[in-house]
């Protein structure tokens, strides 16, 4: 993660991302976004997302492209390395756990 330290989600948006567990293998983040809120462009290594609420978001990528996604509560998603920003475009809060994998 050191090469992407300046794009760390927790450092950029500490009011939206909280570290819930960190060790030599993983970092578990809790993310919360109220309807209409967004977070800064940041980077994740390979990761899993576990959605705690149903929500709708718009991701924006470094090239300016966007993708809208609707996620039900209880979904588990795999994610490769990713740089993005997100905006909650729904009527419900975003609440999810992000499990980031550290390279051994």
Backbone as a chain_set.jsonl record, in Angstrom:
{"seq": "XXXXXXXXXXXXXXXXXXXXXXXXXXXXXXXXXXXXXXXXXXXXXXXXXXXXXXXXXXXXXXXXXXXXXXXXXXXXXXXXXXXXXXXXXXXXXXXXXXXXXXXX", "coords": {"N": [[0.799, -1.193, 0.0], [2.109, 1.157, 0.257], [2.969, 2.653, -2.015], [0.652, 3.853, -2.731], [-0.054, 5.477, -0.694], [-0.744, 8.204, -0.52], [-3.253, 8.188, -1.568], [-4.964, 7.05, 0.218], [-8.002, 5.944, 1.526], [-8.915, 6.303, 4.191], [-7.215, 8.308, 5.203], [-7.901, 10.41, 3.486], [-10.678, 10.753, 3.812], [-11.573, 10.655, 6.704], [-13.904, 10.9, 8.175], [-15.706, 9.32, 6.898], [-14.619, 6.808, 6.405], [-13.558, 4.177, 8.456], [-11.061, 2.396, 10.195], [-11.487, -0.874, 11.129], [-10.209, -3.217, 11.677], [-6.846, -4.22, 11.477], [-4.072, -5.958, 10.277], [-1.116, -7.869, 9.414], [-2.047, -9.061, 7.1], [-4.617, -8.207, 6.244], [-6.804, -5.32, 5.932], [-9.571, -3.998, 7.402], [-12.152, -1.969, 6.537], [-14.744, 0.246, 7.52], [-17.3, 1.807, 5.827], [-19.341, 4.662, 5.473], [-21.859, 6.522, 3.973], [-24.038, 9.15, 3.726], [-27.218, 9.768, 2.074], [-26.668, 11.569, -0.905], [-24.086, 12.28, -0.168], [-20.533, 12.188, -0.93], [-17.301, 10.668, -1.535], [-13.753, 11.253, -1.623], [-11.498, 10.775, -4.443], [-9.793, 7.748, -4.331], [-7.709, 4.869, -3.512], [-7.914, 1.286, -3.619], [-6.462, -1.829, -2.734], [-6.633, -5.291, -3.918], [-9.811, -6.544, -2.94], [-12.674, -7.31, -0.814], [-16.126, -6.535, -0.637], [-18.649, -6.147, 1.723], [-21.95, -5.586, 1.883], [-23.842, -3.757, 4.126], [-26.179, -2.357, 4.127], [-28.836, -1.741, 1.772], [-28.15, 0.034, -1.191], [-27.507, 2.771, -3.538], [-25.079, 3.813, -5.777], [-22.798, 6.035, -7.513], [-19.927, 5.473, -9.152], [-16.893, 7.122, -9.941], [-14.162, 7.194, -12.113], [-10.549, 7.537, -12.576], [-10.192, 8.297, -15.285], [-12.422, 9.757, -15.817], [-14.715, 8.418, -16.52], [-17.884, 6.919, -15.555], [-19.921, 4.805, -13.429], [-22.994, 3.497, -12.512], [-24.387, 1.82, -9.742], [-26.493, -0.499, -8.098], [-26.905, -1.911, -4.99], [-27.841, -4.684, -3.021], [-28.56, -5.208, 0.488], [-26.385, -7.328, 2.336], [-24.915, -8.41, 0.25], [-21.946, -9.79, -1.158], [-19.027, -8.775, -2.642], [-16.364, -9.163, -4.98], [-13.399, -7.323, -5.579], [-10.962, -6.136, -7.789], [-7.753, -4.437, -7.721], [-8.278, -0.941, -7.413], [-8.985, 2.413, -8.303], [-10.995, 5.054, -7.421], [-13.804, 7.33, -6.987], [-16.782, 7.844, -5.09], [-20.309, 8.453, -5.075], [-23.206, 8.703, -3.146], [-26.122, 8.127, -4.6], [-28.623, 7.437, -3.991], [-31.569, 6.981, -1.883], [-31.059, 5.915, 0.546], [-28.752, 5.274, 3.259], [-25.307, 4.5, 2.56], [-23.679, 1.751, 3.814], [-21.102, -0.246, 4.536], [-18.673, -2.931, 4.715], [-15.276, -3.08, 3.881], [-12.897, -5.269, 2.919], [-9.627, -5.211, 2.646], [-6.936, -6.712, 0.952], [-3.612, -7.406, 1.783], [-0.499, -7.609, 0.098], [1.554, -10.446, 0.394]], "CA": [[0.0, 0.0, 0.0], [2.939, 2.347, 0.424], [3.002, 3.481, -3.222], [-0.638, 4.52, -2.859], [-0.335, 6.084, 0.608], [-1.387, 9.507, -0.684], [-4.632, 7.967, -2.017], [-5.597, 6.202, 1.225], [-9.37, 6.379, 1.807], [-9.044, 6.744, 5.588], [-6.52, 9.594, 5.337], [-8.612, 11.427, 2.708], [-12.045, 10.938, 4.31], [-11.672, 9.939, 7.983], [-15.274, 10.937, 8.687], [-16.511, 8.347, 6.153], [-13.947, 5.512, 6.464], [-12.953, 3.851, 9.751], [-10.368, 1.105, 10.24], [-12.07, -1.729, 12.16], [-9.208, -4.249, 11.974], [-5.693, -4.211, 10.569], [-2.928, -6.795, 10.629], [-0.165, -8.0, 8.307], [-2.686, -9.655, 5.921], [-5.818, -7.497, 5.795], [-7.3, -4.126, 6.604], [-11.025, -3.962, 7.283], [-12.679, -0.611, 6.633], [-16.181, 0.474, 7.526], [-17.603, 3.034, 5.081], [-20.701, 5.159, 5.591], [-22.164, 7.723, 3.193], [-25.447, 9.532, 3.75], [-27.709, 10.122, 0.74], [-26.109, 12.815, -1.428], [-22.667, 12.434, 0.178], [-19.536, 11.525, -1.775], [-15.964, 10.643, -0.959], [-12.669, 11.648, -2.519], [-10.805, 9.766, -5.254], [-8.869, 6.985, -3.488], [-7.258, 3.588, -4.059], [-8.032, 0.049, -2.844], [-5.854, -3.042, -3.309], [-7.641, -6.345, -4.065], [-10.672, -6.398, -1.773], [-14.051, -7.772, -0.767], [-17.075, -5.598, -0.047], [-19.848, -6.742, 2.296], [-22.91, -4.489, 2.019], [-24.67, -3.852, 5.332], [-27.467, -1.763, 3.753], [-29.083, -1.624, 0.331], [-27.815, 1.404, -1.582], [-27.247, 3.083, -4.948], [-23.921, 4.703, -5.872], [-22.162, 6.317, -8.798], [-18.465, 5.506, -9.075], [-16.174, 7.892, -10.954], [-12.816, 6.653, -12.249], [-9.575, 8.581, -12.927], [-10.343, 8.761, -16.675], [-13.656, 10.522, -15.916], [-15.873, 7.56, -16.765], [-18.703, 6.651, -14.378], [-20.744, 3.591, -13.431], [-23.991, 3.489, -11.449], [-24.616, 0.473, -9.231], [-27.441, -0.69, -7.014], [-26.44, -3.057, -4.215], [-28.719, -5.086, -1.926], [-27.916, -5.545, 1.762], [-25.942, -8.71, 2.446], [-24.153, -8.834, -0.928], [-20.485, -9.851, -1.038], [-18.462, -8.497, -3.959], [-14.915, -9.179, -5.16], [-12.884, -6.197, -6.335], [-9.532, -6.04, -8.071], [-7.183, -3.125, -7.397], [-9.221, 0.034, -7.93], [-8.961, 3.828, -7.929], [-12.321, 5.604, -7.729], [-14.558, 8.142, -6.035], [-18.173, 7.386, -5.141], [-21.351, 9.337, -4.573], [-24.455, 8.031, -2.828], [-27.164, 8.756, -5.414], [-29.899, 6.85, -3.59], [-32.315, 7.55, -0.762], [-30.672, 5.196, 1.766], [-27.322, 5.391, 3.544], [-24.343, 3.452, 2.218], [-22.968, 1.224, 4.977], [-20.464, -1.475, 4.046], [-17.326, -3.288, 5.153], [-14.348, -3.329, 2.786], [-11.758, -6.059, 3.397], [-8.5, -5.012, 1.701], [-5.887, -7.722, 1.103], [-2.237, -6.925, 1.649], [0.37, -8.591, -0.546], [2.455, -11.133, 1.338]], "C": [[0.843, 1.259, 0.0], [2.962, 3.239, -0.808], [1.698, 4.26, -3.407], [-1.033, 5.233, -1.571], [-1.079, 7.412, 0.474], [-2.838, 9.384, -1.153], [-5.391, 7.059, -1.049], [-6.968, 6.768, 1.605], [-9.522, 6.941, 3.217], [-8.387, 8.102, 5.789], [-7.285, 10.711, 4.634], [-9.992, 11.747, 3.269], [-12.249, 10.208, 5.64], [-13.066, 9.977, 8.603], [-16.174, 9.911, 7.999], [-15.932, 6.939, 6.198], [-13.308, 5.326, 7.835], [-12.263, 2.5, 9.64], [-10.955, 0.317, 11.406], [-11.137, -2.86, 12.568], [-8.071, -4.07, 10.99], [-4.628, -5.117, 11.141], [-2.036, -6.928, 9.404], [-0.807, -8.534, 7.031], [-3.865, -8.863, 5.361], [-5.988, -6.18, 6.538], [-8.8, -4.095, 6.34], [-11.494, -2.538, 7.54], [-14.195, -0.658, 6.73], [-16.404, 1.797, 6.807], [-19.074, 3.375, 5.275], [-20.829, 6.46, 4.809], [-23.664, 7.983, 3.277], [-25.913, 9.815, 2.318], [-27.185, 11.5, 0.321], [-24.644, 13.04, -1.106], [-21.782, 11.719, -0.829], [-18.227, 11.466, -1.017], [-14.931, 10.866, -2.047], [-12.145, 10.458, -3.331], [-9.773, 9.088, -4.366], [-8.607, 5.622, -4.131], [-7.53, 2.461, -3.081], [-7.177, -1.019, -3.519], [-6.979, -4.064, -3.555], [-8.486, -6.349, -2.787], [-12.001, -7.137, -1.932], [-14.89, -6.65, -0.179], [-18.254, -6.414, 0.475], [-20.813, -5.598, 2.582], [-23.796, -4.734, 3.238], [-26.052, -3.246, 5.114], [-27.617, -1.877, 2.239], [-28.814, -0.177, -0.047], [-27.594, 1.518, -3.081], [-26.122, 4.106, -5.003], [-23.519, 4.941, -7.319], [-20.672, 6.385, -8.543], [-17.928, 6.348, -10.228], [-14.731, 7.419, -10.933], [-11.86, 7.754, -12.711], [-9.706, 9.116, -14.351], [-11.624, 9.562, -16.889], [-14.895, 9.685, -16.198], [-16.603, 7.283, -15.448], [-19.465, 5.345, -14.553], [-21.701, 3.687, -12.254], [-24.289, 2.048, -11.064], [-25.641, 0.506, -8.116], [-27.059, -1.976, -6.306], [-27.447, -3.403, -3.12], [-27.913, -5.35, -0.652], [-27.537, -7.02, 1.762], [-25.161, -9.232, 1.257], [-22.662, -8.834, -0.604], [-19.918, -9.745, -2.444], [-16.953, -8.614, -3.927], [-14.518, -7.94, -5.948], [-11.39, -6.305, -6.548], [-9.045, -4.662, -7.628], [-8.003, -2.048, -8.106], [-8.899, 1.434, -7.414], [-10.296, 4.404, -8.361], [-12.748, 6.613, -6.666], [-15.991, 7.649, -6.141], [-19.091, 8.437, -4.543], [-22.592, 8.503, -4.3], [-25.573, 8.763, -3.566], [-28.551, 8.2, -5.076], [-30.528, 7.591, -2.419], [-31.955, 6.903, 0.57], [-29.185, 5.378, 2.01], [-26.526, 4.222, 2.962], [-23.678, 3.041, 3.531], [-22.415, -0.126, 4.554], [-19.131, -1.697, 4.75], [-16.507, -3.593, 3.916], [-13.139, -4.044, 3.382], [-10.672, -5.964, 2.344], [-7.418, -6.041, 2.0], [-4.524, -7.123, 0.865], [-1.412, -8.003, 0.971], [1.344, -9.151, 0.475], [3.895, -10.903, 0.96]], "O": [[0.312, 2.343, -0.242], [2.972, 4.463, -0.675], [1.659, 5.228, -4.166], [-2.204, 5.557, -1.372], [-1.959, 7.708, 1.282], [-3.575, 10.369, -1.138], [-6.342, 6.383, -1.44], [-7.079, 7.94, 1.966], [-10.194, 7.955, 3.408], [-8.942, 8.96, 6.475], [-7.319, 11.839, 5.125], [-10.431, 12.896, 3.206], [-13.015, 9.246, 5.703], [-13.374, 9.162, 9.473], [-17.285, 9.657, 8.464], [-16.673, 5.967, 6.045], [-12.601, 6.209, 8.321], [-12.812, 1.564, 9.058], [-10.927, 0.781, 12.546], [-11.252, -3.401, 13.668], [-8.297, -3.801, 9.81], [-4.314, -5.061, 12.331], [-2.19, -6.169, 8.447], [-0.185, -8.474, 5.971], [-4.089, -8.847, 4.151], [-5.413, -5.954, 7.602], [-9.24, -4.159, 5.192], [-11.269, -1.975, 8.612], [-14.846, -1.494, 6.103], [-15.77, 2.799, 7.138], [-19.939, 2.499, 5.246], [-20.022, 7.377, 4.959], [-24.466, 7.115, 2.93], [-25.088, 10.074, 1.442], [-27.249, 12.463, 1.084], [-24.012, 13.907, -1.709], [-22.208, 10.775, -1.494], [-18.056, 12.124, 0.01], [-15.204, 10.69, -3.235], [-12.326, 9.3, -2.955], [-8.969, 9.759, -3.719], [-9.201, 5.271, -5.15], [-7.402, 2.634, -1.87], [-7.164, -1.11, -4.747], [-8.154, -3.728, -3.412], [-7.958, -6.181, -1.687], [-12.39, -7.529, -3.032], [-14.421, -5.901, 0.677], [-18.793, -7.264, -0.234], [-20.535, -4.739, 3.419], [-24.419, -5.788, 3.363], [-26.995, -3.58, 5.832], [-26.639, -2.083, 1.52], [-29.198, 0.74, 0.68], [-27.505, 0.52, -3.796], [-26.197, 5.149, -4.353], [-23.849, 4.166, -8.218], [-20.201, 7.251, -7.805], [-18.442, 6.294, -11.345], [-14.14, 7.261, -9.865], [-12.309, 8.797, -13.188], [-9.365, 10.271, -14.604], [-11.897, 10.002, -18.005], [-16.013, 10.194, -16.123], [-16.023, 7.396, -14.369], [-19.633, 4.847, -15.666], [-21.276, 3.93, -11.125], [-24.426, 1.173, -11.919], [-25.655, 1.421, -7.293], [-26.904, -3.017, -6.945], [-27.866, -2.523, -2.368], [-26.728, -5.677, -0.715], [-28.277, -7.86, 1.251], [-24.774, -10.401, 1.252], [-22.18, -7.976, 0.136], [-20.276, -10.522, -3.329], [-16.321, -8.208, -2.951], [-15.218, -7.546, -6.88], [-10.635, -6.537, -5.603], [-9.841, -3.822, -7.208], [-8.382, -2.217, -9.265], [-8.581, 1.616, -6.239], [-10.693, 4.268, -9.518], [-12.138, 6.727, -5.603], [-16.38, 7.094, -7.168], [-18.718, 9.194, -3.647], [-22.986, 7.684, -5.131], [-25.932, 9.883, -3.204], [-29.524, 8.46, -5.783], [-30.084, 8.669, -2.024], [-32.482, 7.293, 1.612], [-28.43, 5.613, 1.066], [-27.02, 3.097, 2.887], [-23.176, 3.887, 4.271], [-23.175, -1.045, 4.25], [-18.542, -0.77, 5.305], [-16.974, -4.279, 3.006], [-12.443, -3.499, 4.238], [-10.779, -6.565, 1.275], [-7.028, -6.226, 3.153], [-4.3, -6.422, -0.123], [-1.602, -9.189, 1.24], [1.884, -8.425, 1.309], [4.797, -11.4, 1.634]]}, "num_chains": 1, "name": "protein.A"}
